[in-house]
């Protein structure tokens, strides 16, 4: 089979005279394995948490949702976390094979729902 994963992103904004309505298209992506959605809800620590995706042979597309109502987390690689999820925000991405995902809570530990699928 092919196209087992459906992935859609949209972005819109309206403020004053500025308006953006970026309708993303739905991508159909092949899922070569059967693994995921992993690892589930993770407690991200202020000292940092390496996200365990070892259940997957090759991590592929995933979505992360910050379940905290107040605090944010940053995420990226082992040495640098340039991306941010504020309370309640979510992000989707594809993992680069061989890379490690690390998250760091800003003020207090945060629960983050992380669901990656096999590439």
Rosetta constraint file for C-alpha pairs under 8 A:
AtomPair CA 1 CA 30 HARMONIC 7.81 0.50
AtomPair CA 2 CA 29 HARMONIC 7.14 0.50
AtomPair CA 2 CA 30 HARMONIC 4.89 0.50
AtomPair CA 2 CA 31 HARMONIC 7.16 0.50
AtomPair CA 3 CA 28 HARMONIC 4.49 0.50
AtomPair CA 3 CA 29 HARMONIC 4.53 0.50
AtomPair CA 3 CA 30 HARMONIC 4.50 0.50
AtomPair CA 3 CA 31 HARMONIC 7.15 0.50
AtomPair CA 4 CA 28 HARMONIC 6.80 0.50
AtomPair CA 4 CA 29 HARMONIC 6.21 0.50
AtomPair CA 4 CA 30 HARMONIC 5.55 0.50
AtomPair CA 4 CA 31 HARMONIC 5.92 0.50
AtomPair CA 5 CA 27 HARMONIC 7.96 0.50
AtomPair CA 5 CA 28 HARMONIC 5.70 0.50
AtomPair CA 5 CA 29 HARMONIC 4.97 0.50
AtomPair CA 5 CA 30 HARMONIC 6.25 0.50
AtomPair CA 5 CA 31 HARMONIC 6.47 0.50
AtomPair CA 6 CA 26 HARMONIC 6.37 0.50
AtomPair CA 6 CA 27 HARMONIC 5.68 0.50
AtomPair CA 6 CA 28 HARMONIC 4.84 0.50
AtomPair CA 6 CA 29 HARMONIC 6.34 0.50
AtomPair CA 7 CA 26 HARMONIC 5.44 0.50
AtomPair CA 7 CA 27 HARMONIC 5.15 0.50
AtomPair CA 7 CA 28 HARMONIC 6.61 0.50
AtomPair CA 7 CA 29 HARMONIC 7.56 0.50
AtomPair CA 8 CA 24 HARMONIC 6.19 0.50
AtomPair CA 8 CA 25 HARMONIC 5.97 0.50
AtomPair CA 8 CA 26 HARMONIC 4.43 0.50
AtomPair CA 8 CA 27 HARMONIC 6.36 0.50
AtomPair CA 9 CA 23 HARMONIC 7.46 0.50
AtomPair CA 9 CA 24 HARMONIC 5.06 0.50
AtomPair CA 9 CA 25 HARMONIC 7.06 0.50
AtomPair CA 9 CA 26 HARMONIC 7.43 0.50
AtomPair CA 10 CA 22 HARMONIC 5.83 0.50
AtomPair CA 10 CA 23 HARMONIC 4.96 0.50
AtomPair CA 10 CA 24 HARMONIC 4.76 0.50
AtomPair CA 11 CA 20 HARMONIC 7.50 0.50
AtomPair CA 11 CA 21 HARMONIC 6.34 0.50
AtomPair CA 11 CA 22 HARMONIC 5.11 0.50
AtomPair CA 11 CA 23 HARMONIC 6.63 0.50
AtomPair CA 11 CA 24 HARMONIC 7.60 0.50
AtomPair CA 12 CA 19 HARMONIC 7.51 0.50
AtomPair CA 12 CA 20 HARMONIC 5.06 0.50
AtomPair CA 12 CA 21 HARMONIC 4.46 0.50
AtomPair CA 12 CA 22 HARMONIC 5.81 0.50
AtomPair CA 12 CA 23 HARMONIC 7.90 0.50
AtomPair CA 13 CA 18 HARMONIC 7.59 0.50
AtomPair CA 13 CA 19 HARMONIC 5.54 0.50
AtomPair CA 13 CA 20 HARMONIC 5.01 0.50
AtomPair CA 13 CA 21 HARMONIC 6.67 0.50
AtomPair CA 14 CA 18 HARMONIC 5.80 0.50
AtomPair CA 14 CA 19 HARMONIC 4.49 0.50
AtomPair CA 14 CA 20 HARMONIC 6.51 0.50
AtomPair CA 15 CA 19 HARMONIC 6.52 0.50
AtomPair CA 30 CA 119 HARMONIC 7.44 0.50
AtomPair CA 31 CA 117 HARMONIC 7.79 0.50
AtomPair CA 31 CA 118 HARMONIC 6.18 0.50
AtomPair CA 31 CA 119 HARMONIC 5.35 0.50
AtomPair CA 32 CA 118 HARMONIC 6.73 0.50
AtomPair CA 32 CA 119 HARMONIC 5.73 0.50
AtomPair CA 33 CA 57 HARMONIC 7.78 0.50
AtomPair CA 33 CA 118 HARMONIC 5.37 0.50
AtomPair CA 33 CA 119 HARMONIC 6.63 0.50
AtomPair CA 34 CA 117 HARMONIC 8.00 0.50
AtomPair CA 34 CA 118 HARMONIC 6.27 0.50
AtomPair CA 35 CA 55 HARMONIC 6.99 0.50
AtomPair CA 35 CA 56 HARMONIC 5.57 0.50
AtomPair CA 35 CA 57 HARMONIC 7.84 0.50
AtomPair CA 35 CA 117 HARMONIC 5.95 0.50
AtomPair CA 35 CA 118 HARMONIC 5.00 0.50
AtomPair CA 36 CA 55 HARMONIC 7.62 0.50
AtomPair CA 36 CA 56 HARMONIC 6.90 0.50
AtomPair CA 36 CA 115 HARMONIC 6.90 0.50
AtomPair CA 36 CA 116 HARMONIC 5.80 0.50
AtomPair CA 36 CA 117 HARMONIC 4.38 0.50
AtomPair CA 36 CA 118 HARMONIC 6.05 0.50
AtomPair CA 37 CA 114 HARMONIC 7.90 0.50
AtomPair CA 37 CA 115 HARMONIC 4.55 0.50
AtomPair CA 37 CA 116 HARMONIC 5.06 0.50
AtomPair CA 37 CA 117 HARMONIC 5.21 0.50
AtomPair CA 38 CA 53 HARMONIC 6.66 0.50
AtomPair CA 38 CA 55 HARMONIC 7.18 0.50
AtomPair CA 38 CA 56 HARMONIC 7.88 0.50
AtomPair CA 38 CA 114 HARMONIC 6.56 0.50
AtomPair CA 38 CA 115 HARMONIC 4.79 0.50
AtomPair CA 38 CA 116 HARMONIC 5.22 0.50
AtomPair CA 38 CA 117 HARMONIC 6.86 0.50
AtomPair CA 39 CA 51 HARMONIC 7.81 0.50
AtomPair CA 39 CA 52 HARMONIC 6.70 0.50
AtomPair CA 39 CA 53 HARMONIC 6.35 0.50
AtomPair CA 39 CA 55 HARMONIC 7.85 0.50
AtomPair CA 39 CA 114 HARMONIC 6.02 0.50
AtomPair CA 39 CA 115 HARMONIC 6.11 0.50
AtomPair CA 39 CA 116 HARMONIC 7.25 0.50
AtomPair CA 40 CA 113 HARMONIC 5.40 0.50
AtomPair CA 40 CA 114 HARMONIC 5.07 0.50
AtomPair CA 40 CA 115 HARMONIC 5.75 0.50
AtomPair CA 41 CA 111 HARMONIC 6.33 0.50
AtomPair CA 41 CA 112 HARMONIC 5.50 0.50
AtomPair CA 41 CA 113 HARMONIC 4.20 0.50
AtomPair CA 41 CA 114 HARMONIC 6.06 0.50
AtomPair CA 42 CA 51 HARMONIC 7.98 0.50
AtomPair CA 42 CA 111 HARMONIC 5.55 0.50
AtomPair CA 42 CA 112 HARMONIC 5.33 0.50
AtomPair CA 42 CA 113 HARMONIC 6.29 0.50
AtomPair CA 42 CA 114 HARMONIC 7.14 0.50
AtomPair CA 43 CA 49 HARMONIC 7.95 0.50
AtomPair CA 43 CA 109 HARMONIC 6.39 0.50
AtomPair CA 43 CA 110 HARMONIC 5.63 0.50
AtomPair CA 43 CA 111 HARMONIC 4.57 0.50
AtomPair CA 43 CA 112 HARMONIC 6.46 0.50
AtomPair CA 44 CA 48 HARMONIC 6.50 0.50
AtomPair CA 44 CA 49 HARMONIC 5.47 0.50
AtomPair CA 44 CA 73 HARMONIC 7.73 0.50
AtomPair CA 44 CA 103 HARMONIC 6.37 0.50
AtomPair CA 44 CA 104 HARMONIC 6.18 0.50
AtomPair CA 44 CA 105 HARMONIC 5.76 0.50
AtomPair CA 44 CA 109 HARMONIC 5.40 0.50
AtomPair CA 44 CA 110 HARMONIC 5.19 0.50
AtomPair CA 44 CA 111 HARMONIC 6.10 0.50
AtomPair CA 44 CA 112 HARMONIC 6.88 0.50
AtomPair CA 45 CA 49 HARMONIC 5.85 0.50
AtomPair CA 45 CA 103 HARMONIC 7.92 0.50
AtomPair CA 45 CA 104 HARMONIC 6.01 0.50
AtomPair CA 45 CA 105 HARMONIC 5.32 0.50
AtomPair CA 45 CA 108 HARMONIC 7.03 0.50
AtomPair CA 45 CA 109 HARMONIC 4.55 0.50
AtomPair CA 45 CA 110 HARMONIC 6.82 0.50
AtomPair CA 46 CA 104 HARMONIC 5.50 0.50
AtomPair CA 46 CA 105 HARMONIC 4.39 0.50
AtomPair CA 46 CA 106 HARMONIC 5.82 0.50
AtomPair CA 46 CA 107 HARMONIC 6.56 0.50
AtomPair CA 46 CA 108 HARMONIC 6.01 0.50
AtomPair CA 46 CA 109 HARMONIC 5.83 0.50
AtomPair CA 47 CA 104 HARMONIC 6.50 0.50
AtomPair CA 47 CA 105 HARMONIC 7.46 0.50
AtomPair CA 48 CA 102 HARMONIC 6.87 0.50
AtomPair CA 48 CA 103 HARMONIC 5.65 0.50
AtomPair CA 48 CA 104 HARMONIC 4.19 0.50
AtomPair CA 48 CA 105 HARMONIC 6.69 0.50
AtomPair CA 49 CA 102 HARMONIC 5.66 0.50
AtomPair CA 49 CA 103 HARMONIC 5.33 0.50
AtomPair CA 49 CA 104 HARMONIC 6.22 0.50
AtomPair CA 50 CA 78 HARMONIC 7.67 0.50
AtomPair CA 50 CA 100 HARMONIC 7.28 0.50
AtomPair CA 50 CA 101 HARMONIC 6.07 0.50
AtomPair CA 50 CA 102 HARMONIC 4.40 0.50
AtomPair CA 50 CA 103 HARMONIC 6.47 0.50
AtomPair CA 51 CA 100 HARMONIC 7.41 0.50
AtomPair CA 51 CA 101 HARMONIC 5.53 0.50
AtomPair CA 51 CA 102 HARMONIC 5.76 0.50
AtomPair CA 51 CA 103 HARMONIC 7.28 0.50
AtomPair CA 53 CA 59 HARMONIC 6.84 0.50
AtomPair CA 53 CA 116 HARMONIC 7.76 0.50
AtomPair CA 56 CA 117 HARMONIC 7.45 0.50
AtomPair CA 56 CA 118 HARMONIC 5.71 0.50
AtomPair CA 57 CA 118 HARMONIC 6.87 0.50
AtomPair CA 58 CA 97 HARMONIC 6.38 0.50
AtomPair CA 58 CA 118 HARMONIC 5.74 0.50
AtomPair CA 58 CA 119 HARMONIC 5.50 0.50
AtomPair CA 59 CA 94 HARMONIC 7.80 0.50
AtomPair CA 59 CA 95 HARMONIC 5.98 0.50
AtomPair CA 59 CA 96 HARMONIC 7.87 0.50
AtomPair CA 59 CA 97 HARMONIC 6.86 0.50
AtomPair CA 59 CA 116 HARMONIC 6.44 0.50
AtomPair CA 59 CA 117 HARMONIC 6.10 0.50
AtomPair CA 59 CA 118 HARMONIC 4.98 0.50
AtomPair CA 59 CA 119 HARMONIC 5.41 0.50
AtomPair CA 60 CA 94 HARMONIC 5.15 0.50
AtomPair CA 60 CA 95 HARMONIC 5.33 0.50
AtomPair CA 60 CA 96 HARMONIC 7.70 0.50
AtomPair CA 60 CA 116 HARMONIC 6.42 0.50
AtomPair CA 60 CA 117 HARMONIC 5.51 0.50
AtomPair CA 60 CA 118 HARMONIC 5.20 0.50
AtomPair CA 60 CA 119 HARMONIC 3.88 0.50
AtomPair CA 61 CA 92 HARMONIC 7.22 0.50
AtomPair CA 61 CA 93 HARMONIC 5.61 0.50
AtomPair CA 61 CA 94 HARMONIC 4.15 0.50
AtomPair CA 61 CA 95 HARMONIC 6.49 0.50
AtomPair CA 61 CA 116 HARMONIC 5.74 0.50
AtomPair CA 61 CA 117 HARMONIC 5.71 0.50
AtomPair CA 61 CA 118 HARMONIC 7.46 0.50
AtomPair CA 61 CA 119 HARMONIC 6.74 0.50
AtomPair CA 62 CA 92 HARMONIC 5.54 0.50
AtomPair CA 62 CA 93 HARMONIC 5.61 0.50
AtomPair CA 62 CA 94 HARMONIC 6.16 0.50
AtomPair CA 62 CA 95 HARMONIC 7.73 0.50
AtomPair CA 62 CA 114 HARMONIC 7.24 0.50
AtomPair CA 62 CA 115 HARMONIC 5.33 0.50
AtomPair CA 62 CA 116 HARMONIC 3.82 0.50
AtomPair CA 62 CA 117 HARMONIC 5.99 0.50
AtomPair CA 63 CA 90 HARMONIC 6.99 0.50
AtomPair CA 63 CA 91 HARMONIC 5.67 0.50
AtomPair CA 63 CA 92 HARMONIC 4.17 0.50
AtomPair CA 63 CA 93 HARMONIC 6.57 0.50
AtomPair CA 63 CA 114 HARMONIC 6.01 0.50
AtomPair CA 63 CA 115 HARMONIC 5.42 0.50
AtomPair CA 63 CA 116 HARMONIC 6.44 0.50
AtomPair CA 64 CA 90 HARMONIC 5.37 0.50
AtomPair CA 64 CA 91 HARMONIC 5.41 0.50
AtomPair CA 64 CA 92 HARMONIC 6.30 0.50
AtomPair CA 64 CA 112 HARMONIC 6.69 0.50
AtomPair CA 64 CA 113 HARMONIC 5.57 0.50
AtomPair CA 64 CA 114 HARMONIC 4.47 0.50
AtomPair CA 64 CA 115 HARMONIC 6.39 0.50
AtomPair CA 65 CA 85 HARMONIC 7.76 0.50
AtomPair CA 65 CA 88 HARMONIC 6.60 0.50
AtomPair CA 65 CA 89 HARMONIC 5.83 0.50
AtomPair CA 65 CA 90 HARMONIC 4.18 0.50
AtomPair CA 65 CA 91 HARMONIC 6.71 0.50
AtomPair CA 65 CA 112 HARMONIC 5.54 0.50
AtomPair CA 65 CA 113 HARMONIC 5.08 0.50
AtomPair CA 65 CA 114 HARMONIC 6.60 0.50
AtomPair CA 66 CA 72 HARMONIC 7.39 0.50
AtomPair CA 66 CA 73 HARMONIC 7.52 0.50
AtomPair CA 66 CA 85 HARMONIC 6.33 0.50
AtomPair CA 66 CA 86 HARMONIC 6.94 0.50
AtomPair CA 66 CA 87 HARMONIC 5.68 0.50
AtomPair CA 66 CA 88 HARMONIC 5.08 0.50
AtomPair CA 66 CA 89 HARMONIC 5.64 0.50
AtomPair CA 66 CA 90 HARMONIC 6.27 0.50
AtomPair CA 66 CA 110 HARMONIC 7.29 0.50
AtomPair CA 66 CA 111 HARMONIC 6.43 0.50
AtomPair CA 66 CA 112 HARMONIC 4.48 0.50
AtomPair CA 66 CA 113 HARMONIC 6.48 0.50
AtomPair CA 67 CA 87 HARMONIC 6.64 0.50
AtomPair CA 67 CA 88 HARMONIC 5.49 0.50
AtomPair CA 67 CA 89 HARMONIC 7.97 0.50
AtomPair CA 67 CA 110 HARMONIC 7.13 0.50
AtomPair CA 67 CA 111 HARMONIC 5.43 0.50
AtomPair CA 67 CA 112 HARMONIC 5.36 0.50
AtomPair CA 67 CA 113 HARMONIC 6.79 0.50
AtomPair CA 68 CA 72 HARMONIC 7.49 0.50
AtomPair CA 68 CA 87 HARMONIC 5.17 0.50
AtomPair CA 68 CA 88 HARMONIC 6.22 0.50
AtomPair CA 68 CA 110 HARMONIC 5.60 0.50
AtomPair CA 68 CA 111 HARMONIC 6.03 0.50
AtomPair CA 68 CA 112 HARMONIC 7.45 0.50
AtomPair CA 69 CA 87 HARMONIC 5.03 0.50
AtomPair CA 69 CA 88 HARMONIC 6.18 0.50
AtomPair CA 70 CA 86 HARMONIC 7.93 0.50
AtomPair CA 70 CA 87 HARMONIC 5.33 0.50
AtomPair CA 71 CA 86 HARMONIC 6.58 0.50
AtomPair CA 71 CA 87 HARMONIC 5.42 0.50
AtomPair CA 71 CA 105 HARMONIC 7.47 0.50
AtomPair CA 71 CA 106 HARMONIC 6.67 0.50
AtomPair CA 71 CA 107 HARMONIC 6.49 0.50
AtomPair CA 71 CA 108 HARMONIC 6.90 0.50
AtomPair CA 71 CA 110 HARMONIC 6.94 0.50
AtomPair CA 72 CA 84 HARMONIC 6.98 0.50
AtomPair CA 72 CA 85 HARMONIC 5.58 0.50
AtomPair CA 72 CA 86 HARMONIC 4.26 0.50
AtomPair CA 72 CA 87 HARMONIC 5.30 0.50
AtomPair CA 72 CA 105 HARMONIC 6.22 0.50
AtomPair CA 72 CA 106 HARMONIC 5.86 0.50
AtomPair CA 72 CA 107 HARMONIC 7.78 0.50
AtomPair CA 72 CA 110 HARMONIC 7.56 0.50
AtomPair CA 73 CA 84 HARMONIC 5.77 0.50
AtomPair CA 73 CA 85 HARMONIC 5.40 0.50
AtomPair CA 73 CA 86 HARMONIC 6.59 0.50
AtomPair CA 73 CA 103 HARMONIC 6.51 0.50
AtomPair CA 73 CA 104 HARMONIC 5.40 0.50
AtomPair CA 73 CA 105 HARMONIC 4.33 0.50
AtomPair CA 73 CA 106 HARMONIC 5.72 0.50
AtomPair CA 73 CA 110 HARMONIC 7.34 0.50
AtomPair CA 74 CA 81 HARMONIC 5.56 0.50
AtomPair CA 74 CA 82 HARMONIC 6.66 0.50
AtomPair CA 74 CA 83 HARMONIC 5.36 0.50
AtomPair CA 74 CA 84 HARMONIC 4.25 0.50
AtomPair CA 74 CA 85 HARMONIC 6.23 0.50
AtomPair CA 74 CA 103 HARMONIC 5.58 0.50
AtomPair CA 74 CA 104 HARMONIC 5.25 0.50
AtomPair CA 74 CA 105 HARMONIC 6.54 0.50
AtomPair CA 74 CA 106 HARMONIC 7.47 0.50
AtomPair CA 75 CA 80 HARMONIC 7.81 0.50
AtomPair CA 75 CA 81 HARMONIC 4.38 0.50
AtomPair CA 75 CA 82 HARMONIC 6.40 0.50
AtomPair CA 75 CA 83 HARMONIC 5.20 0.50
AtomPair CA 75 CA 84 HARMONIC 6.21 0.50
AtomPair CA 75 CA 85 HARMONIC 7.97 0.50
AtomPair CA 75 CA 101 HARMONIC 7.14 0.50
AtomPair CA 75 CA 102 HARMONIC 5.63 0.50
AtomPair CA 75 CA 103 HARMONIC 4.26 0.50
AtomPair CA 75 CA 104 HARMONIC 6.34 0.50
AtomPair CA 76 CA 80 HARMONIC 6.01 0.50
AtomPair CA 76 CA 81 HARMONIC 4.06 0.50
AtomPair CA 76 CA 82 HARMONIC 6.11 0.50
AtomPair CA 76 CA 83 HARMONIC 6.26 0.50
AtomPair CA 76 CA 101 HARMONIC 5.74 0.50
AtomPair CA 76 CA 102 HARMONIC 5.62 0.50
AtomPair CA 76 CA 103 HARMONIC 6.69 0.50
AtomPair CA 77 CA 81 HARMONIC 5.96 0.50
AtomPair CA 77 CA 99 HARMONIC 7.18 0.50
AtomPair CA 77 CA 100 HARMONIC 5.77 0.50
AtomPair CA 77 CA 101 HARMONIC 5.23 0.50
AtomPair CA 77 CA 102 HARMONIC 5.49 0.50
AtomPair CA 78 CA 100 HARMONIC 6.34 0.50
AtomPair CA 78 CA 101 HARMONIC 6.72 0.50
AtomPair CA 78 CA 102 HARMONIC 5.56 0.50
AtomPair CA 81 CA 102 HARMONIC 7.26 0.50
AtomPair CA 81 CA 103 HARMONIC 7.06 0.50
AtomPair CA 81 CA 104 HARMONIC 7.67 0.50
AtomPair CA 85 CA 89 HARMONIC 5.46 0.50
AtomPair CA 85 CA 90 HARMONIC 6.47 0.50
AtomPair CA 85 CA 91 HARMONIC 7.49 0.50
AtomPair CA 95 CA 99 HARMONIC 7.25 0.50
AtomPair CA 105 CA 109 HARMONIC 5.59 0.50
AtomPair CA 105 CA 110 HARMONIC 6.17 0.50
